């Protein structure tokens, strides 16, 4: 439904190009719906030019709805404040998409509808701030715009409840899930996913704020993890004037090289899968290491490196991973008979060492980066991304494991990341000397590896990055190298506008034996609005860790948390960043 009210000045702005909105005030400072009126229909009735369409605007009264968990859909946290939920589309069009025959599985290219979808939540009591909630995976899903910023708490702690106006986007396409890459047949959809949706949605959302509240935001923030972290890095590099503060969590900024590395892992793991352990798609990688094997790996790493270097507390947390000299060949027993959970086979040990060292070409050149040996290696938060399969429904009554790690198992490598697209790409057939070049071509659009943040820095922008040291996808070593390169590009020190926080034990964006509950948004606001740079973040362990409720300081890189020598190991107050 599209009820139209023409706003001449607004239409004029959109009529030329949406990019001109930065200099367009909508022709009036009078708000469409003053806070006292709480009139969501004022947005629903607005026609935002020929390429923007509001498809829904509804009113949510205070204390009538809770945020929902993005994975389970279950209500979590406290009731939300009164707000409007606005959904819309930008640049609706017909494009191309891959489609597989349900019987023969033959892939063809068909016509498909496209638009850059967005959801914008407008609180009745707006605090004047704007929050862009980053996406995940291949996008394709319009997540509720609650404003998630705490890795552990998820939607239960959200920016909307703090008075922020919050927007989210589907990245320019709709899929069956965030693993659906059928949009890869369409070049414009690739561009939208890479960076254009971020641009268009930011400009549209800020214009709606101008029209609804009568002013643009006083401060703008972007927070995202994984692909959302990549988008965050992209915002700091490609759109330096859009956000005052940015949080990039476990960012896929070096995305295409990480994809190559993941596919190298597929071949490494496939080689050690026991005979007969297969799925309809190939070797079942989840069988490469048993649950007992995984637990053994993690405990062996902790036994070797828990008290090493600056880490002076035997607490199950490897605070100084750079000092860890773990070697699976010598620090894990080799099985001489049956594997009883106290040893690994020689092949398993070699595979673990190879994956941690990072994938290589046939000549030995690195495809991406090496990784830390960390306490979370082998944990469920590590395994789900490294080797546990993605459930794939083959029929309404039959679901099987894909037997691949998550990044390789999604449609991305062939349909989206490869140039030209290859919808029948076989991840088990990855060619380390030729396929990476095909991925890097897409990386020219989607990667965010530039260390030239001079424009972002010049206008006072602040960037916070965090990464789990047990993230098996995006290496903490890689992001640390990026940060060091950023510092080198800024006279040897980037700390006045960028800070990096490495999270011991944490997997990809959350989970693992880690203190993975922390609030980067409050710290970022203090930095942006009060000039108080964050030296530490207070982090708390979740209920599924070995030490629920434990707190630790997360330290601005390169410092690490060091025990003061007395007091409880469960209390952050007894640790200092050194």
N, C-alpha and C positions, 0 to 999 in steps of 0.2 A: 504494500500500500504506500502510495506516495502523494500526500496532500501537499500542494505547492503554495508557498507565499514567496513572491519575488522580492528580493532585496537588490535593488539596482546596482548599488556600489559593490556588493559582494559578487554578483554575477559578473560584473566587469572585471573583477580581479581574476576569477576563475576562467573567464572566457579566453584570456590570452594564454595563460599557462599557470598551473597550480604553483609553480615555483615562484611566481611573483608575489605570493602571499606574504612573504617576509616584509614587504614594504606596503602591505595593504591593511588598512585598519577597519575595513568594512563600512566606512563612510560615516560612522557614528559611534560615540562612546556609550550610548544608552544601551543597557543590557536588554536582551530579549525577555529574560525572566529574572527580575530581582529576587534575591534569596527569600524574601518574605512571601513571594507568590508561589515559588517552587513549581513552576509551570513547565513540565517536561514536553508538553505538546508544542511549545515554542520552537523546540529543536526539530521535532517530528515534522512540523509543517514547513520547515525551511528547505528551499531548493538551492543547494550550494553549487550552482553552476552546472554546466552540461555533463561534467565528468564525475560529479559527486552526488550520491543519492543516499538519503537517510531511509533505511528500510524498517527501522523500528525505534521507538522511543517510549519507554515505560517508566512509571514512577514506582519507586520502592520506599515504602514508609519505614521510619526508624523502628528497630526492634522487631522486624517481621521476617528477616532473612539473615542467614549466616553465610559466610564464604564457604565454598566447597573445595575439597581436596582435588587438585587437578588430575590425580591418578585414579582415585576411587569414586569420586563424585559425592562423597559423604560430607555432610555439614561439619565444619570445624570452627573452633574459636568462638568469639563473642558475636553478638548480633551486630549487623552493619548499621551505619547511620543512614538517615534519609538521603536518597540520591536518585538521579535519573540514570537509566541504562540506555545508551544510544548505540545502535548498530547501523552500519552503512557500508557502502561500496564506492570505490574509486576506479575509474577507467574500466567499467564493465565492457566486455568484448567477447567475441568468439575466437578461440585459438585452436591449437592442436594438442593432443595428448596421446600417450601410449595406451593401448587397450589389449588385453590378453583374452583369447577365446577360452571360455570356461572348460571346454572339452579337449581341444587340441593343444591349448596353451600357446598357440601361434600369436605373435605380437604384431599389431597393426597400428597405424596412426589414424586417429579419428578426430572429428571436430568436438570441441569441448568449451563450456562457458568458463570465463575467467573474470575476476575482479580482485582488487586489493581490498579485502574485507577488514573492518576495524570495529572494535567495541570501545566506547568511551563512557566512563562513569563520572557523573558530575555531582559532587556532594552538595547538599543544600547549604551547608556551612563550609564554604570553600576557604582554605587557608592561603590561597593565592599561588599555590605550587602545582607543578605539572609533573607527572610520573609516567614514563614509558616503560611498560613491562615487556621485557624481551621474550623471544620465542624459544623453540627447542627443536632439535632434530632437523627434519626437512620442512618444518612448519606445516601448513596445510590444515591446521586446526585453529579455530578462533577461541582462544582460552578466555575465560572470564577475566575482566580487567580489575582485579582486586589490588594489584600492586605488591607482589610477593618480593620480599627482600631477605628474609632469614632462611638460610639453607635447610635448617632442621625443622623450623616451625611451619614453613610453607605458607599457605593461605591463611592459617590461623593468626598470623601476625601480618598486617597489611597496611599499605599506604592510604588506601581509601578510608579506613577507620581513623586515620590521623588527619583527614581533611584534604588530602591530595585529590586532584582530578587525575584519573588514571586511564590510559589507553593501551590496547593490545591489538595485534594484527595477525592475520593468517599467512602473511608473507606473499600474498598475491595469487594464491590458489587454494582450493579446497581438496583434501584427499581423504582417504579412508582412515588415515592415522598420520602421525608425524614421521612414519617410515615409508610413506607412499611417494614414489618418485615419478609417477606417470606424467607430471607436468614438465619433465625434462625434454619432451618433444617440442616445447614451445620456447623460443628464444626470449620473448618478452617476459615469460614467467620465470625464466632463469634470472633475468636481470632484476625482476621484482624481488625474488628470493635473496639474491646477492646483496642488494643495497637499496633498490628503488622504493620498495614498500616502506622502509624506514624513513626515507625522505618524504614521500607523499603523505603518509599517515601523520607524521609529526606536524607538517604544515597545515593539514586539514584540521587536526585536533586543536591546534593553537588558534585557528580561525574560529572554530566553534566556541572555544572559551571566550574569545573576544566578543562574539555575538551574544552568548548566553549571559556572561557575567559583566560585560561592558568593559573588559580590559584583558590584555594578554597576561600570561603568568609572570609573577615576580621572579621566580626561579624555576628552572626546569631540570629534571633528573632522569637519567636512564639507568635501569638496573636489569641485568640479565645474566644467565649462566648457560654454559655450553654454547649452542648456537646463539642464544641470547647474549652470551659473553662476546662472541664474535661480532654480533651487531653492535655491542657497546664499544668495542675497539674500532669498528668501522665508523661509528658516530664521532669518535674523537679525532679520526684521521680525515674522513671525507666530508663531514658536516660539523666543523668545529664551532659554529655559532649557534647550534641548536640547543645544546645542553650546558648548564653551568657545572653540573656534577655527574660523574659516570661511575658505575660499579660494573666491572667485567669479571664475572666468576667463571673459573675453569674455561677460559675462552678458547674456542676453536679458531683462533686468529691465523694460525699456520695450518689451516684446515686440510688442504689437499695433500701436503706432505704427511700429515697425520693419517689420512686415508690410506696412502701407500704403505705406511708402516703397519697399519692394522691388517691390511691384506697380506703383507709379509708374515704377520703372526698367524694368519689362517693357514698358510702353507706349513709353517713351523709346527703348529699344533696338529694339523692333519697327519703329519708324518709319525706322530706318536700315539694316535688313537688306536686302541686295541682292535685287532681283526674282528670284523663282524659288527662293530658298533657304528651303524650307519643310519641315516634318515633318507627319505626320498630325494634329498638334495645332495647327499655326499657324506663324508665322514662326520660323525657326531662329535664336535669339538668338546662338548661338555663331559665327554668320557676321557679326555686326555689326562685329567687329574681328578681323582676321587675327592670326596669331601674330606676324608682323612689326610690325603695328600696336601690339600690346600691349607688345612689347619697346621700341618707340619711345617709348611713353608713359612707361614706367618710367625709361628713360635720360634723357629730357628733364626729368623732375621732379628726378632726382638732379643733373643738370647745373645746374639753377637753384637748388636749395635745399640741396645737401650742405654747403656752408660758408655758413651764414646764422645770424644771431642769436648765440646762445651756442655753436652748433656750429662749432668751429674746426678740424676735421680733415676733409680730403678723403679719405673712407674708404668711400664708397658707402652710408653710414648717415645718415639725416636725424635727428639727435639732438634738434633743436629745431623740431618741426613747426609750432609756433605762429608762427614767424618766416618760414615759407615763403610767398612771394608768387607762386607759380607761376600762370600764366594760359595755358590751352591755346590761346586765341585768338592770343596773341602769341608764345608760347614753343615752339610746334610749327608747322613749315611747313605751309601749305595746299597741297594738291595742285592743280596746274593742268592735269594730264593724268592718266595712269594712276597708280594708287597703287603705288609701287615699294618701299614700306617705309621711305621717308625723309620721308613726309608723311601727313597725314590730310585727309580731305575736310572741307569746312566743316560738314557735317551731323554728322560724327563728333566734331569738336571741340566743337560746341554740345551734343551729347549728353553728352560727358564732363563738361563744365562743369555741366550740369543735374544729373547724377547726384551730383556732388561737393557741389553746393549743397543737395541734398536735395529730395525730392518736394514739390510744392505743390498746394493746392486751386486751383480755377479763379480764385479771387480773389487768389491769391498767398500764402495762409497756409501755414506750414510743416506738413507732415504728421508730421515726426519731427525730424531733425537734419541738419546738414551734416557733412562728412567732411574729414579731412586729405588733402592731396596728399602722398603718402609713397612711399618707394622701392619698396614692394611692390605699388603699383598697377600692374596689367597683368601681374603675375607669375602663374604657375599657381595659387598659393595664393589669389589674388584672383579669377582668372577662373573657377575651379571653382564659386565661390559667386555670382559676379555674372552670368555669361552662358553658361558651358558646360553642356550638357544633361545630364539624368539619364538613364542607360540604362533603357529600359522594355521588358520582354519582351512582345511582342505574341503570340508563339507559341513553342513549344520551339525553333524554328530561326530566329526573327526578332526581333532586338532593335534598337530605334531610339532615337535621341536625342529626349528630350522637347522639347529646344530652349528650355528655360526655366532660369532660375537656380534653385538648389537650394531656397531657401525658398519661392518661388512655385510650384515644381513639385511639392512635396509636397502631400498631401491637405489640409493644414491650413487654408488660407484659407477654403474653402467649407464643408468638413465639420466642422471643429473650431472655428475662430476666429470664424466668422460666427454671429450670433444674430439670427433663427433660422438653423439650419444650412441650407446650400444645396449639396447634393451635386453639382450640375451647374454650379458656379461656373466662369466663364470668366476666367482671369487676364488675358487680353488685353482683356477688357471692363471692367476695373477702373474704377469711378466715384469719382473723388477727392473729390467733394462729398457722397457718401452712404454708400459702403462703409465708410470708417473708423469711423463711428458703430456699425456692426454688429460690428466687431472690438473696439472699446473696451468693449462690453458684456461680452464674454468676458474682456477685460483686467481688469475689476473682480474677477475670480477669480484670474487667472493672473499679472498684472503685479506687480512688487515694487518700486514707486517711492517708498515712504514714506521720509522722512528722520527719522522718529521711532524711533530705536534706543535710546531711554532705558532700557528694561528690559534689553536685551542689554548695554549699556554698564554699567549698575548692578551686574550680577552678574559683571563682569570679562571679558566676551566680547571677542574680538579678531577683526577682519575685515580680510582682505587681498583686494584686487581687482587683477586685471591685465587688460589689453586690448591687442590688436595694433593698431598705428596704421594698418595696411593692411587691417584687418577690413572687408570690404564690407557686412557685415550689421549689426553692432552697433557704432556709431560711437564711437571714442575720445573725440570731442568731447562726445558725450552722457554718457558715464560720467564724464568730467571735470566736466561741469556738475553731475551728481548729487553728486559728491564735494564740490564747492564749496558746494552747497546743504546737504549734511550738515554741513559745517563751520559754515555760517551758523546752523544749528539748534543748534549746540553752542558758542555763544559765539565763533565765528570760527575754531575749531580742533578738528578731529576726530582729530588724529594720535595721541592717547593711546589710541584704541581702533580706529581704521580707517586703513589706508594704501592708496594707489593706485599701481600701477606700470604705466606705459605702455611698450609694447615696440616700438621702431622697426622697421619693415619687416615685422613679423609679420602674417599673415593671420588668419583666424578660428580661434583656439585654437592654431594652430601654423603652420609653413611660412613661405615667403617669404624674401627676402634679410634674414635676421634672426638674432640670437643668441637663439633660441627654446628653448634647453635650460636649464632652471633648476629649482631645488628650493624651492618655496614651503613645503613641509611642515616641513622642518627649521627654517626661519626662523619659521614660525608656532608650532612647539613651543617654541622659545626665548622667544618673546614671551609665550605663555600660561603656561609653566611656570617661566621664569626672570626674566620681566619685561624681557627685552632686545628692544626694539622694532627692527624691520628698517628701516634707512635705505637699504640697497642689497641687491640680489640678484645673485649672480654668474651670468652667463648665457654660454652657449657656442653658437657657430654649428655647424650640422649639416653632414653630408657633401655635401648638394646645394646649398649656398650658394656664392657666389663666393669665400668665404674659410673653408673648413672648419677648425674648431678655434679660430677667433678667439673671444676672450672680451671681455665688456663688463660694466660694472656697470649694472644696471637701477636707476633712481633713484626714490625715493619722490617722488611728485608734490607740488609743481610743479618740482622740480629735474630737471636733465638731465645726461647724461654729457659732460664737457668734457675735452678733451685737455690734459695738463699741459705740453705743448710739447716733450717729448723722449721717446725710447724708441719701441719698436715699436708700431705701430697695432693689432697683433694681440693685445696683452696688456692686460687690464683694469687691471693695476696702474698703467698710464700714463694713466689717466683718473680724474677726480674728479667727484662729484655737486655741482653748483652751481645 
